Amino acid sequence: MKLTITFDPKNDSKESVINQVSMNYQNNNTPGQQTLPPKTNTTERKYYCNNPQCKKEITKDVVAFCLHEDNAARFKGKVYCRECQDALFGGEFS
């Protein structure tokens, strides 16, 4: 990447020119490499029961249980709270 810095030797101080060059050199020292922006969203994701009558908040452990490959056929990719698992699927998960 090429960069052109324009300055006026009569009006610009030596320090300001050095600062300008330094700043641009540091920002473009490794072309193509970028740093990730800091995380702005630090809140945890919330999960809710897929039963339309319930919609209770559930934990990650319950989500993991419902989405586990051994339970894929039972829950068909949906997540349910423990109470709804018992009510909807006959208590076979207790």
PyMOL commands that set and color helices and strands:
alter all, ss='L'
color gray80, all
select helices_A, chain A and resi 14-27+60-67+69-75+82-88
alter helices_A, ss='H'
color red, helices_A
select strands_A, chain A and resi 47-48+57-58
alter strands_A, ss='S'
color yellow, strands_A
deselect
rebuild
show_as cartoon
